[in-house]
């Protein structure tokens, strides 16, 4: 087993993993397993353990006030508009399919009259 340090380019955080190498008999190749140990503190060089579940639940970057609900209500309004548009388009599609079927029936009748 060895210790592997990987830096996340997006956040700049260095994560520390415990790496174990093993032989995969099916694929006949070496493989490795990694287990997250924690984050590396850049200032002290210490490893800060992360919990099993990672980020704590309920922690958010937004404050919970009335202003934070505005984007949600806007998304709901947009979704409702899209749903209405989908319903209208489906109804129009049904009408067009019915008209197409009627035209095909008329063509079939005309072809029968011409061949008789």
N, CA, C and O atoms as a Tinker XYZ file with bonds, in Angstrom:
   464  protein
     1  N      0.830000   -1.177000    0.000000    73     2
     2  CA     0.000000    0.000000    0.000000    64     1     3
     3  C      0.871000    1.234000    0.000000    63     2     4     5
     4  O      1.958000    1.278000    0.575000    81     3
     5  N      0.321000    2.259000   -0.692000    73     3     6
     6  CA     1.061000    3.511000   -0.748000    64     5     7
     7  C      0.096000    4.687000   -0.623000    63     6     8     9
     8  O     -1.119000    4.539000   -0.749000    81     7
     9  N      0.672000    5.849000   -0.375000    73     7    10
    10  CA    -0.108000    7.071000   -0.237000    64     9    11
    11  C      0.040000    7.868000   -1.532000    63    10    12    13
    12  O      1.152000    8.091000   -2.011000    81    11
    13  N     -1.103000    8.298000   -2.097000    73    11    14
    14  CA    -1.113000    9.054000   -3.347000    64    13    15
    15  C     -1.749000   10.409000   -3.074000    63    14    16    17
    16  O     -2.789000   10.490000   -2.421000    81    15
    17  N     -1.126000   11.475000   -3.572000    73    15    18
    18  CA    -1.663000   12.828000   -3.424000    64    17    19
    19  C     -2.064000   13.329000   -4.805000    63    18    20    21
    20  O     -1.255000   13.331000   -5.732000    81    19
    21  N     -3.325000   13.755000   -4.937000    73    19    22
    22  CA    -3.823000   14.284000   -6.200000    64    21    23
    23  C     -4.410000   15.666000   -5.979000    63    22    24    25
    24  O     -5.173000   15.883000   -5.038000    81    23
    25  N     -4.050000   16.608000   -6.856000    73    23    26
    26  CA    -4.540000   17.973000   -6.722000    64    25    27
    27  C     -5.703000   18.194000   -7.687000    63    26    28    29
    28  O     -5.584000   17.929000   -8.883000    81    27
    29  N     -6.829000   18.682000   -7.158000    73    27    30
    30  CA    -7.981000   19.024000   -7.969000    64    29    31
    31  C     -7.698000   20.376000   -8.615000    63    30    32    33
    32  O     -7.546000   21.381000   -7.920000    81    31
    33  N     -7.628000   20.399000   -9.953000    73    31    34
    34  CA    -7.273000   21.629000  -10.658000    64    33    35
    35  C     -8.347000   22.701000  -10.534000    63    34    36    37
    36  O     -8.042000   23.893000  -10.569000    81    35
    37  N     -9.597000   22.283000  -10.391000    73    35    38
    38  CA   -10.687000   23.255000  -10.304000    64    37    39
    39  C    -10.661000   24.012000   -8.990000    63    38    40    41
    40  O    -10.829000   25.232000   -8.975000    81    39
    41  N    -10.452000   23.301000   -7.879000    73    39    42
    42  CA   -10.517000   23.933000   -6.564000    64    41    43
    43  C     -9.151000   24.197000   -5.952000    63    42    44    45
    44  O     -9.028000   25.008000   -5.035000    81    43
    45  N     -8.131000   23.525000   -6.449000    73    43    46
    46  CA    -6.790000   23.676000   -5.888000    64    45    47
    47  C     -6.578000   22.847000   -4.636000    63    46    48    49
    48  O     -5.533000   22.959000   -3.995000    81    47
    49  N     -7.544000   22.017000   -4.273000    73    47    50
    50  CA    -7.447000   21.171000   -3.081000    64    49    51
    51  C     -6.672000   19.901000   -3.411000    63    50    52    53
    52  O     -6.887000   19.285000   -4.455000    81    51
    53  N     -5.773000   19.515000   -2.517000    73    51    54
    54  CA    -5.021000   18.277000   -2.686000    64    53    55
    55  C     -5.659000   17.189000   -1.835000    63    54    56    57
    56  O     -5.787000   17.334000   -0.619000    81    55
    57  N     -6.058000   16.095000   -2.484000    73    55    58
    58  CA    -6.671000   14.971000   -1.787000    64    57    59
    59  C     -5.639000   13.866000   -1.605000    63    58    60    61
    60  O     -4.777000   13.657000   -2.459000    81    59
    61  N     -5.739000   13.161000   -0.483000    73    59    62
    62  CA    -4.797000   12.095000   -0.159000    64    61    63
    63  C     -5.549000   10.762000   -0.189000    63    62    64    65
    64  O     -6.583000   10.602000    0.459000    81    63
    65  N     -5.010000    9.813000   -0.953000    73    63    66
    66  CA    -5.633000    8.500000   -1.104000    64    65    67
    67  C     -4.680000    7.412000   -0.638000    63    66    68    69
    68  O     -3.461000    7.577000   -0.693000    81    67
    69  N     -5.239000    6.303000   -0.180000    73    67    70
    70  CA    -4.475000    5.103000    0.115000    64    69    71
    71  C     -4.661000    4.195000   -1.097000    63    70    72    73
    72  O     -5.788000    3.816000   -1.416000    81    71
    73  N     -3.585000    3.847000   -1.766000    73    71    74
    74  CA    -3.653000    3.083000   -2.997000    64    73    75
    75  C     -3.118000    1.672000   -2.784000    63    74    76    77
    76  O     -2.076000    1.474000   -2.159000    81    75
    77  N     -3.854000    0.686000   -3.321000    73    75    78
    78  CA    -3.442000   -0.715000   -3.222000    64    77    79
    79  C     -3.439000   -1.316000   -4.623000    63    78    80    81
    80  O     -4.444000   -1.235000   -5.330000    81    79
    81  N     -2.344000   -1.907000   -5.027000    73    79    82
    82  CA    -2.250000   -2.544000   -6.336000    64    81    83
    83  C     -2.549000   -4.027000   -6.213000    63    82    84    85
    84  O     -2.196000   -4.661000   -5.218000    81    83
    85  N     -3.215000   -4.587000   -7.248000    73    83    86
    86  CA    -3.517000   -6.019000   -7.269000    64    85    87
    87  C     -3.571000   -6.488000   -8.716000    63    86    88    89
    88  O     -3.652000   -5.678000   -9.640000    81    87
    89  N     -3.527000   -7.796000   -8.903000    73    87    90
    90  CA    -3.544000   -8.409000  -10.229000    64    89    91
    91  C     -4.970000   -8.853000  -10.560000    63    90    92    93
    92  O     -5.573000   -9.626000   -9.816000    81    91
    93  N     -5.501000   -8.363000  -11.674000    73    91    94
    94  CA    -6.838000   -8.748000  -12.128000    64    93    95
    95  C     -6.689000   -9.995000  -12.983000    63    94    96    97
    96  O     -6.150000   -9.930000  -14.088000    81    95
    97  N     -7.163000  -11.132000  -12.480000    73    95    98
    98  CA    -6.994000  -12.407000  -13.187000    64    97    99
    99  C     -7.803000  -12.452000  -14.473000    63    98   100   101
   100  O     -7.350000  -13.021000  -15.466000    81    99
   101  N     -8.989000  -11.864000  -14.470000    73    99   102
   102  CA    -9.837000  -11.904000  -15.661000    64   101   103
   103  C     -9.237000  -11.113000  -16.811000    63   102   104   105
   104  O     -9.164000  -11.604000  -17.938000    81   103
   105  N     -8.809000   -9.894000  -16.530000    73   103   106
   106  CA    -8.266000   -9.033000  -17.584000    64   105   107
   107  C     -6.759000   -9.220000  -17.766000    63   106   108   109
   108  O     -6.168000   -8.720000  -18.724000    81   107
   109  N     -6.159000   -9.940000  -16.841000    73   107   110
   110  CA    -4.718000  -10.198000  -16.874000    64   109   111
   111  C     -3.925000   -8.890000  -16.953000    63   110   112   113
   112  O     -3.023000   -8.722000  -17.774000    81   111
   113  N     -4.304000   -7.984000  -16.069000    73   111   114
   114  CA    -3.648000   -6.680000  -16.002000    64   113   115
   115  C     -3.554000   -6.251000  -14.546000    63   114   116   117
   116  O     -4.369000   -6.660000  -13.720000    81   115
   117  N     -2.562000   -5.431000  -14.233000    73   115   118
   118  CA    -2.514000   -4.883000  -12.875000    64   117   119
   119  C     -3.589000   -3.812000  -12.706000    63   118   120   121
   120  O     -3.850000   -3.041000  -13.629000    81   119
   121  N     -4.194000   -3.765000  -11.561000    73   119   122
   122  CA    -5.224000   -2.780000  -11.235000    64   121   123
   123  C     -4.897000   -2.173000   -9.884000    63   122   124   125
   124  O     -4.026000   -2.658000   -9.162000    81   123
   125  N     -5.611000   -1.101000   -9.553000    73   123   126
   126  CA    -5.401000   -0.498000   -8.242000    64   125   127
   127  C     -6.738000   -0.066000   -7.651000    63   126   128   129
   128  O     -7.688000    0.267000   -8.361000    81   127
   129  N     -6.769000   -0.086000   -6.328000    73   127   130
   130  CA    -7.919000    0.403000   -5.580000    64   129   131
   131  C     -7.453000    1.617000   -4.795000    63   130   132   133
   132  O     -6.355000    1.621000   -4.237000    81   131
   133  N     -8.295000    2.654000   -4.753000    73   131   134
   134  CA    -7.956000    3.836000   -3.976000    64   133   135
   135  C     -9.039000    4.109000   -2.959000    63   134   136   137
   136  O    -10.229000    3.952000   -3.233000    81   135
   137  N     -8.608000    4.519000   -1.785000    73   135   138
   138  CA    -9.536000    4.875000   -0.728000    64   137   139
   139  C     -9.160000    6.270000   -0.245000    63   138   140   141
   140  O     -8.011000    6.525000    0.114000    81   139
   141  N    -10.149000    7.177000   -0.239000    73   139   142
   142  CA    -9.901000    8.548000    0.183000    64   141   143
   143  C     -9.610000    8.591000    1.678000    63   142   144   145
   144  O    -10.372000    8.068000    2.492000    81   143
   145  N     -8.499000    9.221000    2.017000    73   143   146
   146  CA    -8.133000    9.399000    3.421000    64   145   147
   147  C     -8.590000   10.779000    3.886000    63   146   148   149
   148  O     -9.208000   10.911000    4.942000    81   147
   149  N     -8.283000   11.805000    3.092000    73   147   150
   150  CA    -8.671000   13.156000    3.478000    64   149   151
   151  C     -8.051000   14.193000    2.570000    63   150   152   153
   152  O     -7.565000   13.885000    1.481000    81   151
   153  N     -8.077000   15.437000    3.041000    73   151   154
   154  CA    -7.501000   16.564000    2.307000    64   153   155
   155  C     -6.164000   16.926000    2.938000    63   154   156   157
   156  O     -5.947000   16.715000    4.131000    81   155
   157  N     -5.282000   17.470000    2.126000    73   155   158
   158  CA    -3.980000   17.902000    2.605000    64   157   159
   159  C     -4.048000   19.389000    2.930000    63   158   160   161
   160  O     -4.423000   20.197000    2.079000    81   159
   161  N     -3.683000   19.754000    4.166000    73   159   162
   162  CA    -3.624000   21.163000    4.549000    64   161   163
   163  C     -2.327000   21.731000    4.000000    63   162   164   165
   164  O     -1.240000   21.303000    4.388000    81   163
   165  N     -2.443000   22.697000    3.097000    73   163   166
   166  CA    -1.263000   23.247000    2.417000    64   165   167
   167  C     -0.309000   23.947000    3.387000    63   166   168   169
   168  O      0.908000   23.900000    3.206000    81   167
   169  N     -0.859000   24.592000    4.408000    73   167   170
   170  CA    -0.011000   25.364000    5.333000    64   169   171
   171  C      0.778000   24.472000    6.284000    63   170   172   173
   172  O      1.978000   24.670000    6.474000    81   171
   173  N      0.107000   23.493000    6.879000    73   171   174
   174  CA     0.771000   22.660000    7.889000    64   173   175
   175  C      1.282000   21.340000    7.325000    63   174   176   177
   176  O      2.149000   20.707000    7.927000    81   175
   177  N      0.757000   20.917000    6.175000    73   175   178
   178  CA     1.157000   19.638000    5.604000    64   177   179
   179  C      0.448000   18.454000    6.234000    63   178   180   181
   180  O      0.770000   17.305000    5.934000    81   179
   181  N     -0.526000   18.726000    7.115000    73   179   182
   182  CA    -1.256000   17.653000    7.778000    64   181   183
   183  C     -2.410000   17.178000    6.905000    63   182   184   185
   184  O     -2.932000   17.915000    6.068000    81   183
   185  N     -2.789000   15.927000    7.127000    73   183   186
   186  CA    -3.928000   15.356000    6.412000    64   185   187
   187  C     -5.174000   15.574000    7.270000    63   186   188   189
   188  O     -5.233000   15.143000    8.421000    81   187
   189  N     -6.179000   16.257000    6.682000    73   187   190
   190  CA    -7.438000   16.495000    7.383000    64   189   191
   191  C     -8.418000   15.425000    6.921000    63   190   192   193
   192  O     -8.811000   15.414000    5.755000    81   191
   193  N     -8.819000   14.523000    7.819000    73   191   194
   194  CA    -9.720000   13.442000    7.397000    64   193   195
   195  C    -11.061000   13.990000    6.921000    63   194   196   197
   196  O    -11.603000   14.938000    7.489000    81   195
   197  N    -11.582000   13.370000    5.864000    73   195   198
   198  CA   -12.925000   13.699000    5.403000    64   197   199
   199  C    -13.842000   12.594000    5.891000    63   198   200   201
   200  O    -13.423000   11.447000    6.045000    81   199
   201  N    -15.082000   12.945000    6.130000    73   199   202
   202  CA   -16.038000   11.960000    6.612000    64   201   203
   203  C    -16.345000   10.930000    5.539000    63   202   204   205
   204  O    -15.987000   11.104000    4.374000    81   203
   205  N    -17.005000    9.864000    5.939000    73   203   206
   206  CA   -17.347000    8.803000    4.988000    64   205   207
   207  C    -18.250000    9.320000    3.886000    63   206   208   209
   208  O    -18.168000    8.873000    2.742000    81   207
   209  N    -19.123000   10.276000    4.239000    73   207   210
   210  CA   -20.090000   10.756000    3.262000    64   209   211
   211  C    -19.603000   11.991000    2.520000    63   210   212   213
   212  O    -20.330000   12.506000    1.671000    81   211
   213  N    -18.416000   12.483000    2.801000    73   211   214
   214  CA   -17.912000   13.654000    2.107000    64   213   215
   215  C    -18.472000   14.929000    2.706000    63   214   216   217
   216  O    -18.430000   15.119000    3.921000    81   215
   217  N    -19.000000   15.807000    1.855000    73   215   218
   218  CA   -19.505000   17.094000    2.289000    64   217   219
   219  C    -20.691000   16.919000    3.240000    63   218   220   221
   220  O    -21.509000   16.015000    3.067000    81   219
   221  N    -20.771000   17.784000    4.232000    73   219   222
   222  CA   -21.858000   17.723000    5.196000    64   221   223
   223  C    -23.167000   18.097000    4.514000    63   222   224   225
   224  O    -23.207000   19.005000    3.684000    81   223
   225  N    -24.234000   17.394000    4.867000    73   223   226
   226  CA   -25.540000   17.674000    4.295000    64   225   227
   227  C    -26.117000   18.931000    4.916000    63   226   228   229
   228  O    -25.889000   19.231000    6.088000    81   227
   229  N    -26.872000   19.661000    4.103000    73   227   230
   230  CA   -27.518000   20.862000    4.600000    64   229   231
   231  C    -26.656000   22.097000    4.466000    63   230   232   233
   232  O    -27.150000   23.203000    4.680000    81   231
   233  N    -25.396000   21.956000    4.122000    73   231   234
   234  CA   -24.525000   23.107000    3.953000    64   233   235
   235  C    -24.736000   23.626000    2.546000    63   234   236   237
   236  O    -24.653000   22.873000    1.575000    81   235
   237  N    -25.010000   24.919000    2.440000    73   235   238
   238  CA   -25.293000   25.507000    1.143000    64   237   239
   239  C    -24.568000   26.834000    1.033000    63   238   240   241
   240  O    -24.277000   27.482000    2.038000    81   239
   241  N    -24.286000   27.222000   -0.172000    73   239   242
   242  CA   -23.632000   28.498000   -0.403000    64   241   243
   243  C    -24.607000   29.653000   -0.329000    63   242   244   245
   244  O    -24.176000   30.802000   -0.232000    81   243
   245  N    -25.908000   29.395000   -0.371000    73   243   246
   246  CA   -26.910000   30.450000   -0.344000    64   245   247
   247  C    -27.491000   30.604000    1.051000    63   246   248   249
   248  O    -27.583000   29.645000    1.817000    81   247
   249  N    -27.880000   31.834000    1.360000    73   247   250
   250  CA   -28.589000   32.078000    2.607000    64   249   251
   251  C    -30.035000   31.675000    2.401000    63   250   252   253
   252  O    -30.572000   31.773000    1.298000    81   251
   253  N    -30.649000   31.228000    3.458000    73   251   254
   254  CA   -32.043000   30.830000    3.367000    64   253   255
   255  C    -32.924000   32.011000    3.727000    63   254   256   257
   256  O    -33.345000   32.169000    4.874000    81   255
   257  N    -33.199000   32.848000    2.713000    73   255   258
   258  CA   -34.119000   33.947000    2.909000    64   257   259
   259  C    -35.105000   33.955000    1.751000    63   258   260   261
   260  O    -35.055000   33.088000    0.878000    81   259
   261  N    -35.989000   34.921000    1.745000    73   259   262
   262  CA   -37.030000   34.965000    0.717000    64   261   263
   263  C    -36.426000   35.174000   -0.672000    63   262   264   265
   264  O    -37.003000   34.729000   -1.664000    81   263
   265  N    -35.287000   35.835000   -0.756000    73   263   266
   266  CA   -34.663000   36.098000   -2.051000    64   265   267
   267  C    -34.152000   34.855000   -2.735000    63   266   268   269
   268  O    -34.070000   34.816000   -3.962000    81   267
   269  N    -33.804000   33.827000   -1.962000    73   267   270
   270  CA   -33.242000   32.629000   -2.562000    64   269   271
   271  C    -34.306000   31.775000   -3.249000    63   270   272   273
   272  O    -33.964000   30.862000   -4.000000    81   271
   273  N    -35.597000   32.055000   -3.006000    73   271   274
   274  CA   -36.678000   31.295000   -3.624000    64   273   275
   275  C    -37.012000   31.817000   -5.019000    63   274   276   277
   276  O    -37.686000   31.126000   -5.783000    81   275
   277  N    -36.557000   33.021000   -5.366000    73   275   278
   278  CA   -36.876000   33.602000   -6.666000    64   277   279
   279  C    -36.430000   32.734000   -7.839000    63   278   280   281
   280  O    -37.229000   32.498000   -8.745000    81   279
   281  N    -35.190000   32.250000   -7.861000    73   279   282
   282  CA   -34.797000   31.406000   -8.998000    64   281   283
   283  C    -35.638000   30.141000   -9.094000    63   282   284   285
   284  O    -35.936000   29.681000  -10.197000    81   283
   285  N    -36.023000   29.575000   -7.965000    73   283   286
   286  CA   -36.814000   28.353000   -7.978000    64   285   287
   287  C    -38.186000   28.619000   -8.577000    63   286   288   289
   288  O    -38.661000   27.851000   -9.414000    81   287
   289  N    -38.821000   29.699000   -8.152000    73   287   290
   290  CA   -40.141000   30.012000   -8.708000    64   289   291
   291  C    -40.048000   30.352000  -10.180000    63   290   292   293
   292  O    -40.971000   30.062000  -10.942000    81   291
   293  N    -38.959000   30.956000  -10.588000    73   291   294
   294  CA   -38.759000   31.250000  -12.021000    64   293   295
   295  C    -38.617000   29.954000  -12.815000    63   294   296   297
   296  O    -39.199000   29.818000  -13.892000    81   295
   297  N    -37.849000   29.005000  -12.290000    73   295   298
   298  CA   -37.701000   27.707000  -12.962000    64   297   299
   299  C    -39.044000   26.983000  -13.049000    63   298   300   301
   300  O    -39.362000   26.377000  -14.073000    81   299
   301  N    -39.824000   27.047000  -11.984000    73   299   302
   302  CA   -41.140000   26.399000  -11.990000    64   301   303
   303  C    -42.025000   27.025000  -13.055000    63   302   304   305
   304  O    -42.724000   26.313000  -13.776000    81   303
   305  N    -42.004000   28.354000  -13.162000    73   303   306
   306  CA   -42.800000   29.040000  -14.185000    64   305   307
   307  C    -42.373000   28.617000  -15.584000    63   306   308   309
   308  O    -43.221000   28.363000  -16.440000    81   307
   309  N    -41.064000   28.539000  -15.825000    73   307   310
   310  CA   -40.559000   28.135000  -17.141000    64   309   311
   311  C    -40.971000   26.693000  -17.447000    63   310   312   313
   312  O    -41.350000   26.379000  -18.576000    81   311
   313  N    -40.897000   25.831000  -16.457000    73   311   314
   314  CA   -41.290000   24.428000  -16.655000    64   313   315
   315  C    -42.771000   24.329000  -16.990000    63   314   316   317
   316  O    -43.159000   23.564000  -17.873000    81   315
   317  N    -43.603000   25.101000  -16.285000    73   315   318
   318  CA   -45.038000   25.091000  -16.573000    64   317   319
   319  C    -45.322000   25.566000  -17.993000    63   318   320   321
   320  O    -46.184000   25.011000  -18.675000    81   319
   321  N    -44.593000   26.601000  -18.443000    73   319   322
   322  CA   -44.756000   27.086000  -19.820000    64   321   323
   323  C    -44.367000   25.996000  -20.826000    63   322   324   325
   324  O    -45.055000   25.780000  -21.824000    81   323
   325  N    -43.267000   25.325000  -20.547000    73   323   326
   326  CA   -42.816000   24.255000  -21.446000    64   325   327
   327  C    -43.822000   23.110000  -21.477000    63   326   328   329
   328  O    -44.088000   22.549000  -22.540000    81   327
   329  N    -44.387000   22.755000  -20.311000    73   327   330
   330  CA   -45.400000   21.699000  -20.256000    64   329   331
   331  C    -46.617000   22.067000  -21.093000    63   330   332   333
   332  O    -47.156000   21.227000  -21.813000    81   331
   333  N    -47.056000   23.335000  -20.997000    73   331   334
   334  CA   -48.200000   23.790000  -21.788000    64   333   335
   335  C    -47.883000   23.715000  -23.271000    63   334   336   337
   336  O    -48.730000   23.304000  -24.065000    81   335
   337  N    -46.677000   24.106000  -23.655000    73   335   338
   338  CA   -46.266000   24.044000  -25.056000    64   337   339
   339  C    -46.254000   22.604000  -25.553000    63   338   340   341
   340  O    -46.693000   22.328000  -26.670000    81   339
   341  N    -45.759000   21.693000  -24.735000    73   339   342
   342  CA   -45.721000   20.270000  -25.099000    64   341   343
   343  C    -47.147000   19.749000  -25.306000    63   342   344   345
   344  O    -47.415000   19.035000  -26.272000    81   343
   345  N    -48.065000   20.109000  -24.390000    73   343   346
   346  CA   -49.471000   19.680000  -24.543000    64   345   347
   347  C    -50.063000   20.191000  -25.846000    63   346   348   349
   348  O    -50.736000   19.447000  -26.559000    81   347
   349  N    -49.811000   21.476000  -26.165000    73   347   350
   350  CA   -50.337000   22.054000  -27.405000    64   349   351
   351  C    -49.765000   21.350000  -28.634000    63   350   352   353
   352  O    -50.492000   21.055000  -29.583000    81   351
   353  N    -48.471000   21.087000  -28.610000    73   351   354
   354  CA   -47.833000   20.427000  -29.748000    64   353   355
   355  C    -48.326000   18.991000  -29.922000    63   354   356   357
   356  O    -48.481000   18.515000  -31.047000    81   355
   357  N    -48.570000   18.306000  -28.808000    73   355   358
   358  CA   -49.105000   16.947000  -28.904000    64   357   359
   359  C    -50.502000   16.958000  -29.503000    63   358   360   361
   360  O    -50.832000   16.101000  -30.323000    81   359
   361  N    -51.333000   17.927000  -29.100000    73   359   362
   362  CA   -52.684000   18.038000  -29.657000    64   361   363
   363  C    -52.613000   18.328000  -31.155000    63   362   364   365
   364  O    -53.349000   17.731000  -31.941000    81   363
   365  N    -51.732000   19.240000  -31.550000    73   363   366
   366  CA   -51.567000   19.562000  -32.974000    64   365   367
   367  C    -51.071000   18.340000  -33.738000    63   366   368   369
   368  O    -51.497000   18.099000  -34.868000    81   367
   369  N    -50.187000   17.581000  -33.139000    73   367   370
   370  CA   -49.658000   16.372000  -33.765000    64   369   371
   371  C    -50.777000   15.356000  -34.004000    63   370   372   373
   372  O    -50.827000   14.720000  -35.057000    81   371
   373  N    -51.680000   15.204000  -33.020000    73   371   374
   374  CA   -52.813000   14.276000  -33.185000    64   373   375
   375  C    -53.696000   14.697000  -34.357000    63   374   376   377
   376  O    -54.130000   13.858000  -35.146000    81   375
   377  N    -53.961000   16.009000  -34.468000    73   375   378
   378  CA   -54.787000   16.517000  -35.567000    64   377   379
   379  C    -54.110000   16.239000  -36.906000    63   378   380   381
   380  O    -54.757000   15.788000  -37.851000    81   379
   381  N    -52.825000   16.505000  -36.985000    73   379   382
   382  CA   -52.097000   16.286000  -38.243000    64   381   383
   383  C    -52.063000   14.812000  -38.619000    63   382   384   385
   384  O    -52.181000   14.478000  -39.798000    81   383
   385  N    -51.905000   13.926000  -37.645000    73   383   386
   386  CA   -51.909000   12.490000  -37.935000    64   385   387
   387  C    -53.271000   12.046000  -38.454000    63   386   388   389
   388  O    -53.356000   11.219000  -39.362000    81   387
   389  N    -54.346000   12.604000  -37.870000    73   387   390
   390  CA   -55.694000   12.267000  -38.313000    64   389   391
   391  C    -55.907000   12.737000  -39.749000    63   390   392   393
   392  O    -56.451000   11.999000  -40.571000    81   391
   393  N    -55.479000   13.971000  -40.056000    73   391   394
   394  CA   -55.594000   14.499000  -41.419000    64   393   395
   395  C    -54.785000   13.651000  -42.396000    63   394   396   397
   396  O    -55.243000   13.379000  -43.505000    81   395
   397  N    -53.600000   13.238000  -41.996000    73   395   398
   398  CA   -52.757000   12.400000  -42.857000    64   397   399
   399  C    -53.461000   11.083000  -43.166000    63   398   400   401
   400  O    -53.463000   10.617000  -44.306000    81   399
   401  N    -54.062000   10.490000  -42.131000    73   399   402
   402  CA   -54.765000    9.217000  -42.318000    64   401   403
   403  C    -55.936000    9.382000  -43.282000    63   402   404   405
   404  O    -56.166000    8.517000  -44.127000    81   403
   405  N    -56.685000   10.492000  -43.163000    73   403   406
   406  CA   -57.811000   10.743000  -44.065000    64   405   407
   407  C    -57.333000   10.905000  -45.505000    63   406   408   409
   408  O    -57.969000   10.404000  -46.431000    81   407
   409  N    -56.210000   11.606000  -45.696000    73   407   410
   410  CA   -55.670000   11.799000  -47.045000    64   409   411
   411  C    -55.222000   10.471000  -47.639000    63   410   412   413
   412  O    -55.445000   10.205000  -48.820000    81   411
   413  N    -54.586000    9.636000  -46.815000    73   411   414
   414  CA   -54.164000    8.317000  -47.298000    64   413   415
   415  C    -55.364000    7.458000  -47.702000    63   414   416   417
   416  O    -55.302000    6.735000  -48.697000    81   415
   417  N    -56.450000    7.534000  -46.937000    73   415   418
   418  CA   -57.650000    6.780000  -47.283000    64   417   419
   419  C    -58.240000    7.256000  -48.606000    63   418   420   421
   420  O    -58.660000    6.449000  -49.436000    81   419
   421  N    -58.267000    8.591000  -48.795000    73   419   422
   422  CA   -58.780000    9.136000  -50.064000    64   421   423
   423  C    -57.907000    8.686000  -51.223000    63   422   424   425
   424  O    -58.419000    8.341000  -52.288000    81   423
   425  N    -56.598000    8.686000  -51.028000    73   423   426
   426  CA   -55.686000    8.242000  -52.099000    64   425   427
   427  C    -55.901000    6.767000  -52.426000    63   426   428   429
   428  O    -55.900000    6.385000  -53.596000    81   427
   429  N    -56.081000    5.951000  -51.420000    73   427   430
   430  CA   -56.325000    4.537000  -51.640000    64   429   431
   431  C    -57.622000    4.316000  -52.427000    63   430   432   433
   432  O    -57.659000    3.502000  -53.351000    81   431
   433  N    -58.682000    5.042000  -52.060000    73   431   434
   434  CA   -59.942000    4.949000  -52.784000    64   433   435
   435  C    -59.805000    5.395000  -54.241000    63   434   436   437
   436  O    -60.357000    4.777000  -55.151000    81   435
   437  N    -59.073000    6.460000  -54.435000    73   435   438
   438  CA   -58.852000    6.970000  -55.792000    64   437   439
   439  C    -58.067000    5.962000  -56.624000    63   438   440   441
   440  O    -58.378000    5.742000  -57.795000    81   439
   441  N    -57.049000    5.348000  -56.017000    73   439   442
   442  CA   -56.247000    4.343000  -56.727000    64   441   443
   443  C    -57.115000    3.127000  -57.085000    63   442   444   445
   444  O    -56.970000    2.571000  -58.174000    81   443
   445  N    -57.996000    2.716000  -56.199000    73   443   446
   446  CA   -58.887000    1.586000  -56.496000    64   445   447
   447  C    -59.828000    1.908000  -57.645000    63   446   448   449
   448  O    -60.071000    1.064000  -58.508000    81   447
   449  N    -60.362000    3.132000  -57.661000    73   447   450
   450  CA   -61.263000    3.534000  -58.745000    64   449   451
   451  C    -60.528000    3.565000  -60.081000    63   450   452   453
   452  O    -61.088000    3.202000  -61.116000    81   451
   453  N    -59.277000    3.999000  -60.050000    73   451   454
   454  CA   -58.499000    4.088000  -61.290000    64   453   455
   455  C    -58.115000    2.722000  -61.823000    63   454   456   457
   456  O    -58.043000    2.521000  -63.036000    81   455
   457  N    -57.868000    1.775000  -60.917000    73   455   458
   458  CA   -57.460000    0.423000  -61.364000    64   457   459
   459  C    -58.656000   -0.408000  -61.778000    63   458   460   461
   460  O    -58.480000   -1.393000  -62.496000    81   459
   461  N    -59.869000   -0.060000  -61.362000    73   459   462
   462  CA   -61.058000   -0.835000  -61.744000    64   461   463
   463  C    -61.504000   -0.524000  -63.123000    63   462   464
   464  O    -62.490000   -1.090000  -63.595000    81   463
